[in-house]
Every structure is written in structure tokens, then in C-alpha cells.
Amino acid sequence: MTGEFQLRAPKAEETPKLASLGRETFIETFGPLYRKEDLDHFLEKSYSDTVISAELADPRLTHQVIEFQNELIAFIKVGPVHVPAKSPSPDAAEIWQIYVRQSFLGKGLGNRLMNWALSHFKLIKASEIYVSVFSENPKAIRFYEKYGFKKIDEYDFSVGDQIDLEWIMCKPPIFEE
């Protein structure tokens, strides 16, 4: 692959591209686990153009994308804690999603997104960082553990009618004043 990977904020007019990237990367990663009806319901609820447009307009959420040869190939979304964590500190933050197209895995893009997120969290002085991860995704669990995240709880996550066990992982405060 030749070319440069560009990390940047998505533009509002890229809503359809970002929504499509969300749907496609979710299907690549988890699609075979779900019945079509459950998957379709989840994708409409999570990655429709309407949902993504509202999220891009939400000042509490911050997105970054990685673009390669005019194609969006990875993204991260961060914001306030929305997983059912017990007593997160008021200035805690969360990685809501981080996805990379399968064909670009192993190129350090997840690390690049995570490093951006850690810089962002430092800038906003987040006291702790949460992330939710599918309990049966050892690759993702190892990725987060590499950055100091530890499992602190679990909860039921629904994709349509299917319920999966999701882990809540947390990275303790690391930022100095």
C-alpha cells in the first residue's frame, strides 16, 4: 500500500461515509455472530445517517477518522461515560467506539487512534477512561490491556434480541497537573 494515512476530524458532509464505515466495520468484526434481523436492527439504531449526523453535531462527542486514498478506513468516537459503570468520577471519559477496516488491521492504525484519544483525554483532564469491549474478543481485550485498561465490571449488551456479555474496562488516572 502506498500513500499516507491521514488522521483528522470528520466533516459533517461525510456523515454517509462515516455511517457506512461504522456499519461495515461492525459487520466485518461481529456480523457472523448475529441473526440478520438482530444485526439490521442494531445497525439502524447505531449507524444510520441520522444517528451519525446527530453524534457529529453533539458537542459532548469527539470523532476522529483515518483516511487513506480518499477513503475512510478507521474511526474513533469519545465522549462522556455512557456504559453502566458504577460511580465514575464526574470528569471521567469513555472511548465509545474504535474500529479499523479488516483490510487495514496490523498497520498501527488502532494505536494511532488510541494515542490520539489519550492526548485528547489529557487535554480535557479526564480523570479516568472507560471502554466497553465484547467479552469474547480477546484481540480487543489485549489491545486495551496494553494501554493499561483493566476489567472492572460487566453488563449485558443487546444486539437486537441477542444479549452478549460486555466487559467494562477502565484506565486509572495517569495525567499529571
Sequence and secondary structure as in RCSB ss.txt:
>XXXX:A:sequence
MTGEFQLRAPKAEETPKLASLGRETFIETFGPLYRKEDLDHFLEKSYSDTVISAELADPRLTHQVIEFQNELIAF
IKVGPVHVPAKSPSPDAAEIWQIYVRQSFLGKGLGNRLMNWALSHFKLIKASEIYVSVFSENPKAIRFYEKYGFK
KIDEYDFSVGDQIDLEWIMCKPPIFEE
>XXXX:A:secstr
  S EEEE   GGGHHHHHHHHHHHHHHHHGGGS HHHHHHHHHHHHSHHHHHHHHH TT EEEEEEETTEEEEE
EEEEE  S  SS  TT EEEEEEEE GGGTTSSHHHHHHHHHHHHHHHTT S EEEEEETT HHHHHHHHHTT E
EEEEEEEEETTEEEEEEEEEE      
